[in-house]
Amino acid sequence: MARPVTFPLQRPARLAVLASGRGSNLQALLEAFPADNALGSVVLVLSNRPDARALERASSSGVEAVHVPWRSRPEFEAEAQRRLLEARVDVVCLAGFMRLLSPEFTEAWAGRLLNVHPSLLPAFPGLDAHGQALRAGVPESGCTVHLVDAGVDSGPIILQRRVPVLPDDDVDSLAERTLSAEHEAYPEAVRRLLSGEWS
Ligand code: GRF
């Protein structure tokens, strides 16, 4: 059973970020939610990859950074859950976390587990969202921050940001434009959740 949580909390929220790679969205969250921020702070970063740049970014900001190996999904989730509870985390943000979590894990964090996806969901879920958008020939794309449920890139949408798709775009140029939108959208979505503006 998920523990029901109502926002706003009566204290600054403790945020964790799960990331697998570069961590540019993590960086945006670290800058928006530093230590002593009244609304909340990033207090823990977990990565399934030991070489993730995200871990370096967390350490550079003085935030606890932990590699949790993905030997299997149950083993990863048990260790991640132990770390999250030990750090008294309130909200978990997936930021370029490239593994699927179990329904048990997503249910345990229901309403407090967010993800950013580089498309205007429900269009183009899953891998290669930019390639999907380009092949579909859509005139605009964007990003979505949503609560995570047991599905893939499903769950209630908190906010979306649109970007144009230009005639000479390739996957890299569209990804770069979309990523800038993500860096604004993710902190804003977290802010809306924590402040109780979104429910
Ligand atoms: C972002 O485009 C995110 O939407 C997707 O993976 C990318 C991660 O980038 N899920 P970064 O690691 O945050 O730089």
Boltz pocket constraint, residues with backbone or C-beta under 6 A from the ligand:
constraints:
  - pocket:
      binder: B
      contacts: [[A, 19], [A, 21], [A, 22], [A, 23], [A, 24], [A, 25], [A, 26], [A, 95], [A, 96], [A, 97], [A, 116], [A, 117], [A, 118], [A, 175], [A, 179], [A, 182]]
      max_distance: 6.0
